[in-house]
Amino acid sequence: SEIPAAEGNGALSSSMIGAFVDIDFGLPVSIMPEVWYTRKGTKTVTKESTPWPTVKYELHYIEVPLLVKLAWEWEHSTPYLILGPSVNFLATASAVENESKNDIKDTLQSTEVTLVGGVGINMKAMLLEFRYSMGLTNTKENPPIKSSYMALMLGITF
């Protein structure tokens, strides 16, 4: 199933789970390798048939970001900024229309590269982070599509 031209679309809310290591060099700058299992997608309404169908595209990725983190101490917390590339590997991809699920993995690129940036705050054993991921390579070549997402993350550190 090809991804058609859309008359309207919207992002899907989803979740991600993963782990990271904060490699601190004793400076305000550290390196954070991460591994995440994420679900990305969109919902489109097309006018190719009547009634206009709503199609959900669900893409599941293994993401491997390598981020640079700039942190500073502030009272009882540690605010920080992050920036770096991510290489993402497509695990599954499907188009869901009228309870029918079609595999579309073969129509998409198996890997993508994104740029990740964000801000966060670490409070003892918890963190709150907002990040934006912008596609640098195409997820699909024809028509060219790049992925992007915003995430609000709540995490536990130990």
TASULFEN-V185702 format. One record per helix or strand. SS is the DSSP state (2 for helix, 1 for strand). FROM is the first residue (numbers start at 0). TO is the last residue. If there is no record, write none. Layout:
{{SS;FROM;TO} {SS;FROM;TO}}
This chain:
{{1;7;10} {1;15;23} {1;28;44} {1;53;73} {1;76;96} {1;99;102} {2;104;106} {1;110;122} {1;125;134} {1;139;139} {1;144;144} {1;147;155}}
